[in-house]
Amino acid sequence: MKTILFISILTCSLVAGSISTSDASNYIGERKTVCGKVVSTHYAENSNGSPTFLNLDIPYPNNIFTAVIFGEYRNNFNQPENYYKYKSICVKGKISEYRGTPQIVVRTKSQIKTK
C-alpha cells in the first residue's frame, strides 16, 4: 500500500506544474516540464550531432514541441526513437527554440518520465 501511495504522489508531483506542448513557446529560456504524447520520432545519425527527435502531440513537419537527444548523450538511452514512440511522457529541462519550434535538449533518462 505504501508503494502505491508513493508512486501516486511521485506521478502527481512530476505532472503538477507541467505545461502542455502548445504552451511551451511561452516559456523559452525557462526550465519547465512539458508533457505530451510522442507521435513521431527520427534518429538522424548522419546529421550534424546525430540527433534523435521525439515530437510530441503533432508529428513532423508540423510539430509544436520536440525533445532532442544528441548523439553524445544517446548512450544514456536504449534506442529512444523506438522506446518512447507512442508513449505519453513529460520532459524536464530548459526550453529553447530551433527554427521556431520549442524544444528541450535531453541529456539523461531522468529528464524523461513516462506517464
BAGU-370798 format. One line per 5 residues: number of its first residue (from 0); their letters; for each residue x, y, z of N, C-alpha, C, O. Coordinates in Angstrom, 3 decimals, decimal comma. Example, Ala and Ser with C-alpha at 12.3 -4.5 7.8 and 13.67 -1.06 7.14 Angstrom:
# residues 2
0) AS) 13,190 -5,690 7,800 12,300 -4,500 7,800 13,200 -3,300 7,800 14,236 -3,319 8,465 ~ 12,850 -2,250 7,080 13,670 -1,060 7,140 12,900 0,030 7,870 13,409 1,138 8,039 $
This chain:
# residues 115
0) MKTIL) 0,821 -1,188 0,000 0,000 0,000 0,000 0,869 1,258 0,000 0,575 2,212 -0,721 ~ 1,942 1,269 0,807 2,829 2,428 0,850 3,477 2,668 -0,508 3,660 3,817 -0,910 ~ 3,829 1,593 -1,223 4,447 1,708 -2,536 3,488 2,365 -3,518 3,892 3,244 -4,279 ~ 2,234 1,955 -3,512 1,243 2,528 -4,413 1,046 4,008 -4,113 0,964 4,821 -5,033 ~ 0,970 4,363 -2,840 0,817 5,755 -2,446 2,017 6,572 -2,893 1,853 7,676 -3,411 $
5) FISIL) 3,220 6,048 -2,701 4,439 6,748 -3,104 4,448 6,982 -4,608 4,772 8,080 -5,060 ~ 4,097 5,968 -5,387 4,073 6,089 -6,848 3,048 7,132 -7,268 3,312 7,929 -8,167 ~ 1,893 7,137 -6,636 0,859 8,119 -6,958 1,332 9,535 -6,658 1,127 10,442 -7,465 ~ 1,957 9,730 -5,517 2,473 11,055 -5,144 3,571 11,481 -6,101 3,609 12,634 -6,531 ~ 4,465 10,560 -6,438 5,547 10,858 -7,362 5,004 11,258 -8,728 5,464 12,238 -9,314 $
10) TCSLV) 4,035 10,512 -9,238 3,446 10,811 -10,539 2,794 12,188 -10,527 2,979 12,968 -11,461 ~ 2,044 12,491 -9,492 1,385 13,795 -9,396 2,401 14,922 -9,308 2,199 15,985 -9,895 ~ 3,488 14,702 -8,583 4,489 15,758 -8,445 5,229 15,999 -9,756 5,669 17,119 -10,016 ~ 5,370 14,977 -10,578 6,024 15,147 -11,868 5,154 15,950 -12,814 5,658 16,774 -13,577 ~ 3,859 15,718 -12,771 2,945 16,360 -13,690 2,474 17,713 -13,149 2,180 18,621 -13,926 $
15) AGSIS) 2,400 17,851 -11,821 1,977 19,114 -11,234 2,917 20,217 -11,679 4,137 20,079 -11,590 ~ 2,353 21,294 -12,152 3,172 22,401 -12,612 3,713 22,219 -14,014 4,479 23,053 -14,496 ~ 3,327 21,150 -14,669 3,790 20,928 -16,033 2,968 21,774 -16,998 1,884 22,252 -16,663 ~ 3,501 21,947 -18,192 2,804 22,708 -19,217 2,573 21,818 -20,432 3,233 20,793 -20,603 ~ 1,639 22,222 -21,261 1,347 21,472 -22,480 2,322 21,860 -23,579 2,999 22,885 -23,491 $
20) TSDAS) 2,386 21,047 -24,594 3,265 21,328 -25,729 2,859 22,623 -26,422 3,715 23,353 -26,921 ~ 1,570 22,912 -26,456 1,097 24,129 -27,120 1,453 25,392 -26,336 1,474 26,483 -26,907 ~ 1,732 25,264 -25,045 2,124 26,417 -24,226 3,640 26,609 -24,144 4,098 27,644 -23,660 ~ 4,414 25,648 -24,598 5,875 25,681 -24,430 6,518 26,920 -25,036 7,501 27,425 -24,495 ~ 5,989 27,415 -26,136 6,592 28,595 -26,781 6,518 29,842 -25,904 7,243 30,808 -26,144 $
25) NYIGE) 5,654 29,833 -24,896 5,536 30,965 -23,978 6,607 30,944 -22,887 6,691 31,870 -22,080 ~ 7,422 29,893 -22,860 8,395 29,719 -21,777 9,826 29,531 -22,274 10,637 28,906 -21,591 ~ 10,144 30,060 -23,448 11,501 29,951 -23,994 12,489 30,542 -22,985 12,287 31,646 -22,479 ~ 13,546 29,801 -22,702 14,577 30,246 -21,763 14,318 29,836 -20,325 15,160 30,063 -19,457 ~ 13,164 29,234 -20,059 12,821 28,819 -18,699 12,909 27,300 -18,562 12,773 26,556 -19,533 $
30) RKTVC) 13,143 26,864 -17,318 13,162 25,433 -17,009 11,736 25,027 -16,670 11,134 25,566 -15,741 ~ 11,199 24,080 -17,421 9,827 23,617 -17,241 9,748 22,125 -17,500 10,697 21,499 -17,973 ~ 8,588 21,574 -17,177 8,262 20,198 -17,529 7,141 20,260 -18,551 6,079 20,825 -18,287 ~ 7,381 19,677 -19,718 6,419 19,695 -20,817 5,917 18,266 -21,018 6,708 17,330 -21,141 ~ 4,600 18,113 -21,049 4,004 16,781 -21,183 3,208 16,659 -22,476 2,551 17,603 -22,915 $
35) GKVVS) 3,282 15,475 -23,073 2,534 15,178 -24,291 2,804 13,760 -24,741 3,519 13,011 -24,075 ~ 2,229 13,392 -25,877 2,409 12,053 -26,428 3,402 12,101 -27,591 3,306 12,962 -28,466 ~ 4,346 11,176 -27,589 5,325 11,084 -28,677 4,605 10,485 -29,890 4,231 9,312 -29,887 ~ 4,418 11,305 -30,919 3,654 10,868 -32,096 4,536 10,623 -33,320 4,106 9,974 -34,274 ~ 5,763 11,137 -33,298 6,708 10,815 -34,367 8,119 10,931 -33,818 8,387 11,723 -32,915 $
40) THYAE) 9,016 10,130 -34,378 10,417 10,121 -33,952 11,313 10,011 -35,170 10,889 9,584 -36,244 ~ 12,567 10,408 -34,978 13,546 10,239 -36,057 14,950 10,286 -35,473 15,285 11,191 -34,709 ~ 15,761 9,311 -35,837 17,177 9,300 -35,479 17,951 9,703 -36,720 18,036 8,936 -37,679 ~ 18,514 10,901 -36,708 19,259 11,438 -37,853 20,747 11,211 -37,628 21,508 12,159 -37,435 ~ 21,154 9,946 -37,656 22,527 9,603 -37,289 23,570 10,200 -38,212 24,721 10,353 -37,802 $
45) NSNGS) 23,216 10,544 -39,441 24,192 11,128 -40,370 24,161 12,649 -40,384 24,923 13,272 -41,123 ~ 23,301 13,253 -39,585 23,231 14,715 -39,493 24,212 15,224 -38,440 24,692 14,452 -37,609 ~ 24,504 16,503 -38,475 25,398 17,130 -37,519 24,889 16,896 -36,093 23,764 17,279 -35,772 ~ 25,690 16,281 -35,249 25,317 15,999 -33,864 24,531 14,720 -33,667 24,225 14,354 -32,532 ~ 24,197 14,033 -34,749 23,444 12,777 -34,713 22,237 12,836 -33,767 22,127 12,026 -32,848 $
50) PTFLN) 21,335 13,795 -33,996 20,217 13,948 -33,070 19,119 12,900 -33,234 18,905 12,358 -34,318 ~ 18,439 12,637 -32,138 17,204 11,857 -32,134 16,105 12,827 -31,760 16,205 13,537 -30,759 ~ 15,058 12,856 -32,562 13,947 13,772 -32,339 12,725 13,002 -31,846 12,317 12,009 -32,448 ~ 12,150 13,475 -30,749 10,896 12,940 -30,232 9,892 14,077 -30,320 9,948 15,022 -29,533 ~ 8,972 13,989 -31,276 7,988 15,048 -31,497 6,718 14,725 -30,729 6,149 13,643 -30,874 $
55) LDIPY) 6,279 15,671 -29,913 5,127 15,453 -29,052 3,860 16,089 -29,620 3,877 17,224 -30,098 ~ 2,786 15,352 -29,560 1,406 15,753 -29,885 1,097 15,966 -31,357 0,032 15,557 -31,819 ~ 1,986 16,588 -32,101 1,767 16,786 -33,537 3,041 16,339 -34,263 4,132 16,800 -33,927 ~ 2,914 15,444 -35,259 4,112 14,907 -35,919 4,817 15,924 -36,815 4,227 16,903 -37,270 ~ 6,103 15,653 -37,048 6,899 16,407 -38,003 6,237 16,262 -39,372 5,774 15,165 -39,685 $
60) PNNIF) 6,164 17,278 -40,187 6,847 18,567 -40,151 6,055 19,690 -39,470 6,509 20,834 -39,459 ~ 4,903 19,393 -38,913 4,087 20,424 -38,261 4,224 20,394 -36,744 3,391 20,955 -36,032 ~ 5,271 19,744 -36,249 5,470 19,555 -34,809 5,463 20,887 -34,061 5,899 21,918 -34,574 ~ 4,945 20,828 -32,812 4,864 22,033 -31,987 5,810 21,971 -30,791 6,005 22,973 -30,102 ~ 6,399 20,801 -30,538 7,387 20,648 -29,470 8,215 19,401 -29,740 7,687 18,370 -30,157 $
65) TAVIF) 9,529 19,506 -29,495 10,433 18,387 -29,723 11,383 18,204 -28,548 11,946 19,171 -28,035 ~ 11,555 16,966 -28,130 12,627 16,597 -27,205 13,770 16,099 -28,087 13,568 15,220 -28,925 ~ 14,960 16,650 -27,904 16,109 16,317 -28,751 17,182 15,647 -27,916 17,578 16,154 -26,866 ~ 17,650 14,498 -28,394 18,750 13,778 -27,750 19,894 13,731 -28,758 19,803 13,046 -29,777 ~ 20,967 14,458 -28,473 22,109 14,446 -29,389 22,926 13,171 -29,210 22,882 12,526 -28,163 $
70) GEYRN) 23,665 12,827 -30,248 24,427 11,588 -30,288 25,339 11,371 -29,093 25,511 10,237 -28,645 ~ 25,927 12,443 -28,569 26,843 12,294 -27,432 26,130 11,806 -26,175 26,774 11,289 -25,261 ~ 24,799 11,964 -26,120 24,026 11,512 -24,962 23,207 10,256 -25,261 22,542 9,715 -24,378 ~ 23,259 9,808 -26,490 22,434 8,676 -26,923 22,722 7,404 -26,130 21,819 6,592 -25,928 ~ 23,964 7,214 -25,676 24,314 6,020 -24,890 23,581 5,966 -23,554 23,527 4,913 -22,919 $
75) NFNQP) 23,011 7,103 -23,119 22,240 7,122 -21,878 20,841 6,533 -22,062 20,093 6,378 -21,097 ~ 20,498 6,209 -23,301 19,170 5,711 -23,651 19,299 4,421 -24,451 20,374 4,092 -24,953 ~ 18,205 3,706 -24,562 18,165 2,481 -25,349 17,242 2,707 -26,540 16,027 2,554 -26,418 ~ 17,802 3,066 -27,679 17,039 3,360 -28,888 15,811 4,212 -28,577 14,682 3,738 -28,706 ~ 16,017 5,462 -28,168 14,895 6,308 -27,731 13,821 6,505 -28,795 12,651 6,682 -28,459 $
80) ENYYK) 14,196 6,476 -30,069 13,209 6,657 -31,134 12,189 5,519 -31,168 11,067 5,697 -31,642 ~ 12,582 4,360 -30,667 11,658 3,224 -30,588 11,003 3,116 -29,210 9,804 2,860 -29,102 ~ 11,791 3,312 -28,175 11,305 3,133 -26,810 10,179 4,111 -26,459 9,179 3,708 -25,864 ~ 10,327 5,390 -26,819 9,354 6,394 -26,424 8,206 6,595 -27,417 7,214 7,242 -27,083 ~ 8,327 6,052 -28,624 7,303 6,267 -29,645 5,938 5,799 -29,152 5,785 4,681 -28,660 $
85) YKSIC) 4,965 6,666 -29,293 3,555 6,449 -28,912 3,315 6,430 -27,406 2,221 6,079 -26,965 ~ 4,315 6,801 -26,609 4,128 6,874 -25,159 3,835 8,321 -24,756 4,302 9,266 -25,390 ~ 3,062 8,465 -23,701 2,853 9,778 -23,092 4,006 10,011 -22,135 4,290 9,183 -21,270 ~ 4,673 11,162 -22,301 5,856 11,454 -21,496 5,814 12,892 -20,979 5,057 13,730 -21,470 ~ 6,642 13,148 -19,981 6,922 14,501 -19,514 8,427 14,701 -19,625 9,209 13,854 -19,192 $
90) VKGKI) 8,823 15,819 -20,203 10,234 16,137 -20,423 10,580 17,373 -19,591 9,902 18,398 -19,659 ~ 11,645 17,250 -18,808 12,041 18,335 -17,908 13,353 18,943 -18,377 14,306 18,225 -18,682 ~ 13,398 20,276 -18,433 14,632 20,949 -18,811 14,372 22,365 -19,268 13,256 22,873 -19,165 ~ 15,415 22,994 -19,773 15,322 24,373 -20,252 14,756 24,372 -21,670 15,267 23,686 -22,555 ~ 13,708 25,142 -21,867 13,081 25,224 -23,188 13,859 26,216 -24,043 14,066 27,369 -23,663 $
95) SEYRG) 14,280 25,737 -25,202 14,932 26,600 -26,186 14,080 26,544 -27,451 13,007 25,940 -27,467 ~ 14,568 27,175 -28,493 13,807 27,211 -29,732 14,748 26,923 -30,890 15,868 27,432 -30,926 ~ 14,299 26,112 -31,829 15,076 25,836 -33,031 14,148 25,983 -34,229 13,166 25,253 -34,365 ~ 14,471 26,932 -35,089 13,664 27,215 -36,273 12,185 27,407 -35,938 11,304 26,915 -36,643 ~ 11,935 28,129 -34,854 10,573 28,466 -34,475 9,826 27,429 -33,662 8,681 27,659 -33,272 $
100) TPQIV) 10,450 26,293 -33,399 9,799 25,225 -32,635 10,448 25,084 -31,268 11,668 24,944 -31,178 ~ 9,656 25,117 -30,203 10,219 24,920 -28,862 10,769 23,500 -28,705 10,235 22,541 -29,263 ~ 11,845 23,397 -27,933 12,468 22,086 -27,705 13,154 22,068 -26,355 13,464 23,109 -25,776 ~ 13,383 20,866 -25,872 14,243 20,652 -24,722 15,312 19,661 -25,145 15,002 18,597 -25,681 ~ 16,574 20,009 -24,905 17,672 19,087 -25,173 17,785 18,168 -23,960 17,947 18,619 -22,826 $
105) VRTKS) 17,696 16,879 -24,230 17,695 15,861 -23,181 19,059 15,192 -23,126 19,591 14,748 -24,144 ~ 19,620 15,127 -21,915 20,943 14,529 -21,746 20,898 13,234 -20,919 21,730 12,345 -21,101 ~ 19,917 13,138 -20,011 19,825 11,970 -19,141 18,400 11,408 -19,113 17,430 12,121 -19,373 ~ 18,301 10,138 -18,799 16,991 9,481 -18,706 16,102 10,139 -17,662 14,879 10,142 -17,798 ~ 16,712 10,699 -16,617 15,922 11,300 -15,547 15,123 12,520 -16,020 14,213 12,968 -15,323 $
110) QIKTK) 15,451 13,053 -17,186 14,717 14,195 -17,729 13,402 13,779 -18,390 12,546 14,625 -18,650 ~ 13,236 12,483 -18,664 12,018 11,998 -19,320 11,314 11,016 -18,391 11,908 10,043 -17,928 ~ 10,053 11,286 -18,131 9,225 10,382 -17,330 8,049 9,928 -18,183 7,387 10,752 -18,814 ~ 7,790 8,652 -18,207 6,607 8,146 -18,907 5,424 8,215 -17,969 5,555 8,032 -16,759 ~ 4,278 8,480 -18,542 3,058 8,605 -17,740 2,243 7,332 -17,827 1,177 7,239 -17,219 $
